[in-house]
């Protein structure tokens, strides 16, 4: 007597190929896509966490000062130290000059953002427009020097001359802030106000850290 096969019996899938879904649809593509998206999300999350960690590390010296005035003074010192290091690099090493200039530009840009978004508006409120506007003009001159330095050939004699001018103008600007304007502003504010602008300044710094 001949054997009959059940109508619902399916042939076994070839070796190495997954069994078909009971619905008859191939779900292997969906599984691959889902795994890919999950992998991308995990990678993006890891990058975001690493980036946040880097930002926290960059902002840490300022934040650890726990006072906006002292934090900015630390940044002033660190900025001048990078300029000094850059001045010590000879024209025979343009690549090294370019790397240090990039670092210097990032430091100054972050620092300027903190002051322009948080400190100078408070200074304007307490002291009128004069001091805050003068400091903002100083920042404009500094940014113009950085632009020139970025576009000079790094072996050009004008690079060293412009860098020297930048350092001189920056140091004068910093001394006025540290010795006169910032201590006076801090003294005019309550403890709560100083705590608040310290927090706001560090948050502004994290944006560009």
C-alpha positions as YAML, in Angstrom:
chain: A
units: angstrom
residues:
- id: 1
  name: UNK
  ca: [0.00, 0.00, 0.00]
- id: 2
  name: UNK
  ca: [1.46, 3.37, -1.01]
- id: 3
  name: UNK
  ca: [2.30, 5.90, 1.72]
- id: 4
  name: UNK
  ca: [0.66, 9.31, 1.38]
- id: 5
  name: UNK
  ca: [2.25, 12.47, 2.78]
- id: 6
  name: UNK
  ca: [0.30, 14.87, 4.95]
- id: 7
  name: UNK
  ca: [-0.68, 18.03, 3.15]
- id: 8
  name: UNK
  ca: [0.90, 20.10, 5.95]
- id: 9
  name: UNK
  ca: [4.23, 18.34, 5.86]
- id: 10
  name: UNK
  ca: [7.03, 20.68, 4.74]
- id: 11
  name: UNK
  ca: [10.34, 19.52, 3.32]
- id: 12
  name: UNK
  ca: [13.31, 20.07, 5.62]
- id: 13
  name: UNK
  ca: [15.27, 23.25, 4.78]
- id: 14
  name: UNK
  ca: [18.66, 22.79, 3.13]
- id: 15
  name: UNK
  ca: [21.64, 22.58, 5.47]
- id: 16
  name: UNK
  ca: [22.86, 25.95, 6.67]
- id: 17
  name: UNK
  ca: [19.58, 27.72, 5.94]
- id: 18
  name: UNK
  ca: [17.19, 28.67, 8.78]
- id: 19
  name: UNK
  ca: [13.77, 27.04, 8.86]
- id: 20
  name: UNK
  ca: [11.06, 29.21, 7.33]
- id: 21
  name: UNK
  ca: [8.67, 31.11, 9.55]
- id: 22
  name: UNK
  ca: [5.31, 29.28, 9.98]
- id: 23
  name: UNK
  ca: [3.63, 32.15, 8.11]
- id: 24
  name: UNK
  ca: [5.73, 31.37, 5.08]
- id: 25
  name: UNK
  ca: [7.50, 34.78, 5.19]
- id: 26
  name: UNK
  ca: [11.28, 35.07, 5.37]
- id: 27
  name: UNK
  ca: [12.12, 36.95, 8.57]
- id: 28
  name: UNK
  ca: [15.91, 36.78, 8.29]
- id: 29
  name: UNK
  ca: [16.10, 40.25, 6.75]
- id: 30
  name: UNK
  ca: [14.08, 41.78, 9.58]
- id: 31
  name: UNK
  ca: [16.29, 40.13, 12.17]
- id: 32
  name: UNK
  ca: [19.41, 41.48, 10.46]
- id: 33
  name: UNK
  ca: [17.94, 44.98, 10.23]
- id: 34
  name: UNK
  ca: [16.90, 44.92, 13.86]
- id: 35
  name: UNK
  ca: [20.37, 43.81, 14.94]
- id: 36
  name: UNK
  ca: [21.96, 46.52, 12.81]
- id: 37
  name: UNK
  ca: [19.78, 49.27, 14.28]
- id: 38
  name: UNK
  ca: [20.45, 48.01, 17.79]
- id: 39
  name: UNK
  ca: [24.19, 48.01, 17.09]
- id: 40
  name: UNK
  ca: [24.05, 51.55, 15.72]
- id: 41
  name: UNK
  ca: [22.12, 52.76, 18.76]
- id: 42
  name: UNK
  ca: [24.60, 51.14, 21.13]
- id: 43
  name: UNK
  ca: [27.51, 52.69, 19.23]
- id: 44
  name: UNK
  ca: [25.87, 56.12, 19.22]
- id: 45
  name: UNK
  ca: [25.22, 55.83, 22.94]
- id: 46
  name: UNK
  ca: [28.83, 54.87, 23.64]
- id: 47
  name: UNK
  ca: [30.08, 57.82, 21.57]
- id: 48
  name: UNK
  ca: [27.74, 60.21, 23.38]
- id: 49
  name: UNK
  ca: [28.93, 58.96, 26.77]
- id: 50
  name: UNK
  ca: [32.58, 59.22, 25.71]
- id: 51
  name: UNK
  ca: [32.01, 62.74, 24.39]
- id: 52
  name: UNK
  ca: [30.32, 63.80, 27.62]
- id: 53
  name: UNK
  ca: [33.21, 62.34, 29.59]
- id: 54
  name: UNK
  ca: [35.69, 64.30, 27.49]
- id: 55
  name: UNK
  ca: [33.71, 67.52, 27.98]
- id: 56
  name: UNK
  ca: [33.58, 66.96, 31.74]
- id: 57
  name: UNK
  ca: [37.34, 66.40, 31.82]
- id: 58
  name: UNK
  ca: [38.00, 69.61, 29.86]
- id: 59
  name: UNK
  ca: [35.72, 71.67, 32.10]
- id: 60
  name: UNK
  ca: [36.86, 70.01, 35.34]
- id: 61
  name: UNK
  ca: [39.72, 72.43, 36.23]
- id: 62
  name: UNK
  ca: [37.32, 75.37, 36.02]
- id: 63
  name: UNK
  ca: [34.47, 73.58, 37.79]
- id: 64
  name: UNK
  ca: [36.70, 72.36, 40.62]
- id: 65
  name: UNK
  ca: [37.55, 75.96, 41.50]
- id: 66
  name: UNK
  ca: [33.92, 76.20, 42.73]
- id: 67
  name: UNK
  ca: [33.99, 79.94, 42.08]
- id: 68
  name: UNK
  ca: [33.54, 81.62, 38.70]
- id: 69
  name: UNK
  ca: [36.22, 84.23, 39.34]
- id: 70
  name: UNK
  ca: [38.87, 81.69, 40.36]
- id: 71
  name: UNK
  ca: [37.84, 79.33, 37.56]
- id: 72
  name: UNK
  ca: [38.33, 81.99, 34.90]
- id: 73
  name: UNK
  ca: [41.70, 82.96, 36.41]
- id: 74
  name: UNK
  ca: [42.80, 79.33, 36.03]
- id: 75
  name: UNK
  ca: [41.78, 79.38, 32.40]
- id: 76
  name: UNK
  ca: [43.72, 82.62, 31.89]
- id: 77
  name: UNK
  ca: [46.86, 81.00, 33.23]
- id: 78
  name: UNK
  ca: [46.40, 77.87, 31.12]
- id: 79
  name: UNK
  ca: [45.84, 79.95, 27.97]
- id: 80
  name: UNK
  ca: [49.02, 81.97, 28.46]
- id: 81
  name: UNK
  ca: [50.93, 78.74, 29.06]
- id: 82
  name: UNK
  ca: [49.80, 77.38, 25.67]
- id: 83
  name: UNK
  ca: [50.80, 80.64, 23.97]
- id: 84
  name: UNK
  ca: [54.24, 80.40, 25.58]
- id: 85
  name: UNK
  ca: [54.60, 76.84, 24.37]
- id: 86
  name: UNK
  ca: [53.55, 77.92, 20.88]
- id: 87
  name: UNK
  ca: [56.08, 80.74, 20.89]
- id: 88
  name: UNK
  ca: [58.82, 78.23, 21.68]
- id: 89
  name: UNK
  ca: [58.09, 76.21, 18.53]
- id: 90
  name: UNK
  ca: [60.46, 77.17, 15.70]
- id: 91
  name: UNK
  ca: [59.29, 77.94, 12.14]
- id: 92
  name: UNK
  ca: [60.93, 74.66, 11.09]
- id: 93
  name: UNK
  ca: [58.04, 72.80, 12.77]
- id: 94
  name: UNK
  ca: [54.90, 74.26, 11.14]
- id: 95
  name: UNK
  ca: [52.85, 71.15, 11.86]
- id: 96
  name: UNK
  ca: [53.50, 71.49, 15.59]
- id: 97
  name: UNK
  ca: [52.54, 75.15, 15.39]
- id: 98
  name: UNK
  ca: [49.29, 74.24, 13.67]
- id: 99
  name: UNK
  ca: [48.37, 71.66, 16.34]
- id: 100
  name: UNK
  ca: [49.03, 74.05, 19.22]
- id: 101
  name: UNK
  ca: [47.17, 76.87, 17.48]
- id: 102
  name: UNK
  ca: [44.11, 74.63, 17.15]
- id: 103
  name: UNK
  ca: [44.27, 73.87, 20.87]
- id: 104
  name: UNK
  ca: [44.72, 77.55, 21.72]
- id: 105
  name: UNK
  ca: [41.80, 78.60, 19.53]
- id: 106
  name: UNK
  ca: [39.52, 76.04, 21.19]
- id: 107
  name: UNK
  ca: [40.55, 77.20, 24.67]
- id: 108
  name: UNK
  ca: [39.97, 80.87, 23.91]
- id: 109
  name: UNK
  ca: [36.66, 80.22, 22.14]
- id: 110
  name: UNK
  ca: [35.30, 78.25, 25.12]
- id: 111
  name: UNK
  ca: [36.57, 80.84, 27.58]
- id: 112
  name: UNK
  ca: [35.09, 83.73, 25.61]
- id: 113
  name: UNK
  ca: [31.70, 82.02, 25.43]
- id: 114
  name: UNK
  ca: [31.59, 81.64, 29.21]
- id: 115
  name: UNK
  ca: [32.39, 85.30, 29.77]
- id: 116
  name: UNK
  ca: [30.19, 86.70, 27.00]
- id: 117
  name: UNK
  ca: [27.11, 84.64, 27.85]
- id: 118
  name: UNK
  ca: [27.25, 84.80, 31.64]
- id: 119
  name: UNK
  ca: [29.81, 87.16, 33.20]
- id: 120
  name: UNK
  ca: [29.68, 90.22, 30.95]
- id: 121
  name: UNK
  ca: [25.87, 90.49, 31.12]
- id: 122
  name: UNK
  ca: [26.14, 90.51, 34.93]
- id: 123
  name: UNK
  ca: [28.92, 93.09, 34.72]
- id: 124
  name: UNK
  ca: [26.77, 95.26, 32.45]
- id: 125
  name: UNK
  ca: [23.89, 95.04, 34.90]
- id: 126
  name: UNK
  ca: [26.08, 96.06, 37.84]
- id: 127
  name: UNK
  ca: [28.47, 98.50, 36.17]
- id: 128
  name: UNK
  ca: [26.67, 99.84, 33.11]
- id: 129
  name: UNK
  ca: [27.71, 99.35, 29.51]
- id: 130
  name: UNK
  ca: [31.25, 100.77, 29.65]
- id: 131
  name: UNK
  ca: [33.33, 97.92, 31.08]
- id: 132
  name: UNK
  ca: [31.38, 95.09, 29.46]
- id: 133
  name: UNK
  ca: [31.51, 96.72, 26.02]
- id: 134
  name: UNK
  ca: [35.26, 97.33, 26.32]
- id: 135
  name: UNK
  ca: [35.87, 93.68, 27.24]
- id: 136
  name: UNK
  ca: [33.74, 92.53, 24.33]
- id: 137
  name: UNK
  ca: [35.81, 94.70, 21.98]
- id: 138
  name: UNK
  ca: [38.95, 93.07, 23.36]
- id: 139
  name: UNK
  ca: [37.47, 89.67, 22.51]
- id: 140
  name: UNK
  ca: [36.81, 90.87, 18.99]
- id: 141
  name: UNK
  ca: [40.46, 91.85, 18.57]
- id: 142
  name: UNK
  ca: [41.61, 88.49, 19.95]
- id: 143
  name: UNK
  ca: [39.38, 86.61, 17.49]
- id: 144
  name: UNK
  ca: [40.77, 88.71, 14.63]
- id: 145
  name: UNK
  ca: [44.33, 87.75, 15.64]
- id: 146
  name: UNK
  ca: [43.36, 84.07, 15.79]
- id: 147
  name: UNK
  ca: [41.88, 84.34, 12.30]
- id: 148
  name: UNK
  ca: [45.14, 85.83, 10.99]
- id: 149
  name: UNK
  ca: [47.22, 83.15, 12.67]
- id: 150
  name: UNK
  ca: [45.04, 80.40, 11.18]
- id: 151
  name: UNK
  ca: [45.55, 81.77, 7.66]
- id: 152
  name: UNK
  ca: [49.26, 82.58, 7.81]
- id: 153
  name: UNK
  ca: [51.76, 80.05, 6.58]
- id: 154
  name: UNK
  ca: [52.99, 78.68, 9.89]
- id: 155
  name: UNK
  ca: [56.60, 79.43, 8.87]
- id: 156
  name: UNK
  ca: [55.76, 83.04, 7.96]
- id: 157
  name: UNK
  ca: [57.60, 85.60, 10.19]
- id: 158
  name: UNK
  ca: [54.26, 87.38, 10.67]
- id: 159
  name: UNK
  ca: [53.01, 84.34, 12.58]
- id: 160
  name: UNK
  ca: [55.41, 84.96, 15.48]
- id: 161
  name: UNK
  ca: [54.81, 88.72, 15.39]
- id: 162
  name: UNK
  ca: [51.02, 88.33, 15.52]
- id: 163
  name: UNK
  ca: [51.26, 85.72, 18.27]
- id: 164
  name: UNK
  ca: [53.39, 88.11, 20.35]
- id: 165
  name: UNK
  ca: [50.80, 90.87, 19.88]
- id: 166
  name: UNK
  ca: [48.01, 88.48, 20.83]
- id: 167
  name: UNK
  ca: [49.78, 87.48, 24.03]
- id: 168
  name: UNK
  ca: [50.46, 91.06, 25.06]
- id: 169
  name: UNK
  ca: [46.87, 92.18, 24.47]
- id: 170
  name: UNK
  ca: [45.43, 89.10, 26.16]
- id: 171
  name: UNK
  ca: [47.58, 89.51, 29.24]
- id: 172
  name: UNK
  ca: [46.52, 93.13, 29.64]
- id: 173
  name: UNK
  ca: [42.87, 92.12, 29.21]
- id: 174
  name: UNK
  ca: [43.23, 89.32, 31.77]
- id: 175
  name: UNK
  ca: [44.95, 91.54, 34.34]
- id: 176
  name: UNK
  ca: [42.12, 94.06, 34.18]
- id: 177
  name: UNK
  ca: [39.56, 91.30, 34.70]
- id: 178
  name: UNK
  ca: [41.43, 89.51, 37.50]
- id: 179
  name: UNK
  ca: [42.72, 92.55, 39.41]
- id: 180
  name: UNK
  ca: [39.77, 94.93, 39.15]
- id: 181
  name: UNK
  ca: [36.57, 94.10, 37.32]
- id: 182
  name: UNK
  ca: [35.84, 90.52, 38.34]
- id: 183
  name: UNK
  ca: [36.65, 90.86, 42.07]
- id: 184
  name: UNK
  ca: [34.46, 93.97, 42.22]
- id: 185
  name: UNK
  ca: [31.61, 92.16, 40.50]
- id: 186
  name: UNK
  ca: [31.90, 89.14, 42.79]
- id: 187
  name: UNK
  ca: [31.89, 91.39, 45.87]
- id: 188
  name: UNK
  ca: [28.75, 93.16, 44.68]
- id: 189
  name: UNK
  ca: [26.80, 89.89, 44.33]
- id: 190
  name: UNK
  ca: [25.23, 87.75, 47.02]
- id: 191
  name: UNK
  ca: [26.52, 84.24, 47.76]
- id: 192
  name: UNK
  ca: [23.47, 82.81, 46.00]
- id: 193
  name: UNK
  ca: [24.11, 84.92, 42.89]
- id: 194
  name: UNK
  ca: [27.78, 83.95, 42.77]
- id: 195
  name: UNK
  ca: [26.85, 80.28, 43.11]
- id: 196
  name: UNK
  ca: [24.28, 80.60, 40.35]
- id: 197
  name: UNK
  ca: [26.57, 82.28, 37.82]
- id: 198
  name: UNK
  ca: [29.35, 79.79, 38.65]
- id: 199
  name: UNK
  ca: [26.97, 77.00, 37.68]
- id: 200
  name: UNK
  ca: [25.77, 78.85, 34.57]
- id: 201
  name: UNK
  ca: [29.32, 79.61, 33.49]
- id: 202
  name: UNK
  ca: [30.33, 75.94, 33.73]
- id: 203
  name: UNK
  ca: [27.26, 74.87, 31.78]
- id: 204
  name: UNK
  ca: [28.17, 77.37, 29.04]
- id: 205
  name: UNK
  ca: [31.70, 75.98, 29.03]
- id: 206
  name: UNK
  ca: [30.45, 72.43, 28.57]
- id: 207
  name: UNK
  ca: [28.82, 73.45, 25.30]
- id: 208
  name: UNK
  ca: [32.21, 73.99, 23.69]
- id: 209
  name: UNK
  ca: [34.47, 71.89, 25.94]
...
